Amino acid sequence: MLFSLARPALFLLDGEDAHRLTIAGLRLMPASSPPRSDPVLAMRVAGIDFPTPVGLAPGFDKNAEAPHAMFGFGFGFVEIGTVTPLPQAGNPRPRLFRLAEDRAVINRMGFNNDGADAVVARLKAGQGRKGIIGVNIGANKDSADRIADYAVMTRTMAPLARYLTVNISSPNTPGLRALQDAGALAALLDAVIEARGTNTCPVFLKLAPDLEAADIDDITRIAIDKALDALIVSNTTISRPALRSRHAGEAGGLSARINRGLKTLLQRDGFATLAEAVGTG
Ligand SMILES: Cc1cc2nc3c(=O)[nH]c(=O)nc-3n(C[C@H](O)[C@H](O)[C@H](O)COP(=O)(O)O)c2cc1C
């Protein structure tokens, strides 16, 4: 009900302003408990008991400003981020576009975030509260050594996160998705696993939907080889299905029900291999 009342007002604002206002409002709300575990919905992944499989994807609360308020909306987990070692402003505005007719969004935010120190302080302040908070980590755009950035972020966030997501699938940091290439990916994951040390925080890998079947095979093989805990499918797509909105030509990642890239590919070519490889059938 709250949403149906607020939606028309929020739609009068630019998308990013509406988002900021929403976060500001959520910061004023009391922390909520996660939903009670329902035996039909509860699931265990990587040793984590999720009360429901529906969680909040990163990009909504990039800076861990209100993760505990979000549990009150029924989310079984909240993934914050993407967080980079240093704060960064991201791309110039406008960088978030509503494609209302297509029930879609295009964004090219570019990892705007407050940086690791600020996010660590907020996560520490919330420690002890209930709810699964995952931390999605990335590299600074101007970093001279992106793999080192992921290692630093792993070291910093593993003690505070219920799980870590290595995000190499954003289309809005030039060159980032090249880390999905087999050689770079193996080196990246070695660095992350070494940085995790004796901490047992599960590590997930978030993929782009715009991969070829051969890439999926490589990534699957490496993920198993490095004993990763899960793959997250998927980030926004750079493909453009038929869209009606005037913003359809904007650069960035498209998210919507029509973001079918990897999901379709998994069903068509890769899923059998993936399912067989992880042994879940
Ligand atoms: C405005 C916006 C910002 C996002 N920022 C991030 C981000 O910082 N890190 C990340 O891994 N994914 C980010 N995402 C991607 C979402 O987490 C999610 O993977 C994507 O929207 C799923 O696409 P779908 O809705 O088409 O399934 C962002 C998405 C949007 C719309």
The ligand as an ORCA input file, in Angstrom:
! r2SCAN-3c Opt
* xyz 0 1
  C      20.539      1.271    -10.595
  C      21.211     -0.060    -10.521
  C      22.464     -0.154     -9.910
  C      23.097     -1.393     -9.826
  N      24.308     -1.454     -9.206
  C      24.918     -2.660     -9.068
  C      26.145     -2.768     -8.380
  O      26.695     -1.782     -7.857
  N      26.721     -3.996     -8.300
  C      26.138     -5.112     -8.840
  O      26.701     -6.211     -8.729
  N      24.962     -5.037     -9.491
  C      24.349     -3.848     -9.615
  N      23.151     -3.774    -10.271
  C      22.577     -4.995    -10.870
  C      21.578     -5.667     -9.942
  O      22.180     -6.050     -8.731
  C      21.006     -6.940    -10.610
  O      22.033     -7.872    -10.814
  C      20.373     -6.677    -11.951
  O      19.551     -5.539    -11.918
  C      19.541     -7.905    -12.287
  O      19.009     -7.740    -13.497
  P      17.519     -8.239    -13.829
  O      16.624     -7.385    -12.993
  O      17.450     -7.963    -15.256
  O      17.460     -9.689    -13.480
  C      22.479     -2.537    -10.369
  C      21.229     -2.442    -10.983
  C      20.594     -1.225    -11.060
  C      19.267     -1.144    -11.738
*
